[in-house]
């Protein structure tokens, strides 16, 4: 089991990657990011951006990410699609939208595939509900 670090969530799979994004002026920026997966939350993945101002985590469906590496997928807040970088390298584009703005970023395809392979080794696709602790989920909802 991996631990992200101080104050971060414990994950069964945590893969450090660097993503590329562009600002409104078209300047490229690299952001250190952690893709995370927890068996206790089998339908979700996290994408945690490590910034000097604090970490920012987006949570979205594992199936959405798995589909998005092959075909454009998603509506609304998260859209994922396979792309090719200018140098011909396979990449995955992730677009995140919120009321505060829109962020498009790319990750190396091999990094995302590595993460998904590790996550599927822990909980195979189609077996997520076997790992869902409904009693814990209900307790969390009632405590909120």
Secondary structure, 3 states (H helix, E strand, C coil): CEECCCCCCEECEEEEEEEEEECCCCCEEEEEEEEEECHHHCCEEEEEECCCCCCEEEEEEHHHHHHHCCCCECCCCEEEEEEECCCCCEEEEEEEEECCEEEEEEEEHHHHHHHHHHHHHHCCCCCHHHHCCHHHHHHHHHHC
